[in-house]
Amino acid sequence: MTQELPILIAGGGIGGLATAIGLAQKGIRSLVLEKAPELGEIGAGIQLGPNAFHAFDYLGVGDEAREMAVYVDNLRLMDAIAGTEITRIPLDEAFRARFKNPYAVIHRGDLHGVFLRACREHPLVDLRTNSEVADYEQDGTSVTALLASGERVTGRILIGADGLWSNIRKRLVGDGMPRVSGHTTYRSVIPTEDMPEDLRWNAATLWAGPRCHIVHYPLKGWKLFNLVVTYHNDAPSPEAGVSVTHDEVKKGFEHVAPVARQIIDRGQNWKRWVLCDRDPVSNWVDGRVALLGDAAHPMLQYFAQGACMAMEDAVALAHCLDTNADHDAALAQYQDLRRLRTARVQLQSREIGQHVYHPAGAHAQLRNAVMSAKSPENWYDIVDWLYGSTGLEGAVSAETHRR
């Protein structure tokens, strides 16, 4: 009877839907419980490293994801004070040959839509809205999700993919409020014709300045440009998607070069987020319950890996549940596969924001000197641990050892 129950997934974001379709590819039925009245994604653009495409292919959505993406030629790091280039990482054939996949950018809503369509079309995935999972109970053979409405839904496993403010994590880890970074991000999406013509680069570009940085890249087949500007203003409390005036956004960037500042001038309908993350933890599993994505390892945006890590989680979880009939052992293996890799991304994301994107004076000059001296091959070696991984290397070696 227990084997006939679905796997419950709390949260219908990118991580939750990726998990559902990953399980479906293995013949495993799931039920996604989303608290919102409809399934969708807010936000703007996100970046996809080669490891994201490794995950797309494993999850069976590689072709559609590739059709939605914009393939940029370079990652460019600019000095926002001098207005000059510090370094660039070419994303050409040599990059693709090294990492077996491209680097791209995509609108978050488009990426969510890829997984949502796949889930709606698959008979092993059920989707429910207005179904917030507030807590859970378990008896060793099944898990019951306790919904905020009072309803009880039983499955054989519960996956908490319910984001930064996860109710599942609150019960499982109990580590309180997220850590407020003090960094405020403002986001805008504008038509390409409104972007300064001399900055319409086919690149994911970052302008680094004292206590601030600016990011821009094209979206939706070059119809739009994504603008993201971040100011280390010691904001004290979390916020998400608050509409703000143009004048507020400009305050943190009055010291940067005019060539970079004009990007802010072109922004429209700015919205504000105060960035948060959490410290890595050693345990994401409680019996038949496990965390995934931002519920397990919320991270700052500076490595552009939040969605990528959630999709890698989905790959690892589907693999472990497919290859191990013992559910408790499968969840333990999933945690072992993911814990250190995601902790590294969490912690290095913090360090990049502090020591690469936001320094001033001699610190910034040293950054420029060190980074400008690196060749493309040097950069490929530096990011190999991140982009060259499928997230399953540990599982493959363990299986080989058992054989």
Helices and strands as residue ranges (DSSP letters): G 2-4, E 7-10, H 14-25, E 30-33, E 45-48, H 50-59, H 62-68, E 70-71, E 74-79, E 84-90, H 93-99, E 104-107, H 108-121, E 125-128, E 133-138, E 143-147, E 152-155, E 157-160, H 167-172, E 179-191, G 192-194, G 197-199, E 203-209, E 212-219, E 224-232, E 239-243, H 246-251, H 258-266, E 271-277, E 285-286, E 289-291, G 293-295, G 301-303, H 306-323, H 327-352, I 353-357, H 361-372, H 376-387, H 393-402
